[in-house]
C-alpha cells in the first residue's frame, strides 16, 4: 500500500493553489476548476472545493477548520527556502530552527490556517 495523496478542502481553490505554487515552485495541475494538485515522487497534495466531498454528507470535511494536520515538504536547504518564501508568508509559526532530533524546520500557515513544515534531515 502506498500513500497516494492528502487533500485539503478549501472555499478558495485558486487562492490556495496559488499559495502552494509559491511554496513548491511548481504550477498546479488543474483538471477542473474545483480541483488542483501537486504531484511529487512521494505523493500528491490535492486541493479541492467542498463540492468534491458533498456525497459524504454531514461527515464531509469543512474548509479552513484543520487543527490536527501538518503538511510537510522535505527540502535541501530550509534557510534558503524560508528566505525565498518569507515575503509571501503572512503567518510564520516557527522561523528556521534545528529541532532536538536534528531536523532543520520552518513552519508557517497557509491562507486557510493549515500548518506547513519545510524540513531537512541532518547530514
C-alpha positions in Angstrom: 0.0 0.0 0.0 1.3 3.5 -0.9 0.0 6.8 0.3 -1.4 8.4 -2.8 -2.4 11.9 -1.7 -3.6 14.2 1.0 -6.5 16.5 0.1 -7.2 19.9 1.6 -10.7 21.2 1.3 -10.9 24.9 0.8 -13.5 27.6 -0.1 -11.0 29.2 -2.4 -9.1 26.7 -4.6 -7.5 29.4 -6.7 -6.0 31.2 -3.7 -4.7 28.0 -2.0 -3.4 26.6 -5.3 -1.5 29.9 -5.8 0.0 29.7 -2.3 1.2 26.1 -2.9 2.6 27.1 -6.3 4.7 29.7 -4.4 5.8 27.1 -1.8 6.6 24.3 -4.2 7.9 26.4 -7.1 5.7 24.4 -9.4 2.4 25.0 -11.2 -0.6 23.1 -10.0 -2.3 20.6 -12.3 -5.9 21.8 -12.7 -8.1 19.1 -14.3 -11.2 21.1 -13.1 -11.9 24.5 -11.6 -12.8 22.8 -8.3 -9.6 20.8 -8.0 -5.8 21.3 -8.1 -2.9 19.0 -7.3 0.8 19.0 -6.9 2.4 15.6 -7.7 5.7 14.7 -6.2 7.8 11.5 -6.2 6.4 10.7 -2.7 2.8 11.5 -3.2 0.3 14.2 -4.2 -1.0 17.3 -2.4 -4.6 17.8 -3.6 -6.6 21.0 -3.1 -10.4 20.9 -3.7 -13.6 22.7 -3.2 -16.3 21.4 -0.8 -18.3 20.4 -3.8 -15.9 17.5 -4.2 -17.0 15.9 -0.9 -20.7 16.6 -0.8 -21.5 12.9 -1.1 -20.1 12.5 2.4 -23.0 14.4 3.9 -22.5 15.7 7.4 -19.2 13.8 7.7 -17.7 15.9 4.9 -14.6 18.0 5.8 -15.2 21.7 6.4 -12.9 24.2 4.8 -10.5 26.2 7.0 -11.1 24.2 10.2 -8.0 21.9 10.4 -6.3 21.8 13.8 -4.7 18.4 13.6 -2.6 18.1 10.4 0.7 19.5 9.2 1.6 19.4 5.5 5.3 18.6 5.3 7.8 19.0 2.5 11.4 17.8 2.7 13.8 20.3 1.2 17.6 20.5 0.7 18.0 23.9 2.5 15.4 25.1 4.9 17.0 28.5 5.4 17.2 29.2 1.6 13.6 28.2 1.1 12.5 30.3 4.0 14.4 33.3 2.6 12.7 32.7 -0.8 9.2 32.5 0.7 9.4 35.0 3.6 7.8 37.9 1.8 4.9 35.7 0.7 4.1 34.3 4.2 1.5 36.0 6.4 1.7 33.7 9.4 5.2 32.3 10.3 4.8 29.9 13.3 8.4 28.8 13.6 11.4 30.5 11.9 14.1 28.1 10.7 15.2 26.1 13.8 17.2 23.0 14.4 14.9 20.6 16.3 16.1 18.4 19.2 16.0 15.3 16.9 18.3 17.0 14.4 15.9 18.1 11.6 16.0 21.8 10.5 12.5 23.1 10.2 10.4 26.1 9.5 6.6 26.1 10.0 4.1 28.6 8.6 0.3 28.6 8.0 -1.3 28.6 4.6 -4.1 31.0 3.8 -6.7 28.6 5.3 -4.7 28.2 8.5 -3.2 24.7 7.8 0.3 24.3 9.0 3.1 23.7 6.6 6.5 22.4 7.6 9.6 22.7 5.4 12.3 20.4 6.9 15.7 18.9 6.1 17.2 15.9 7.8 20.7 16.2 9.3 23.6 15.3 7.0 
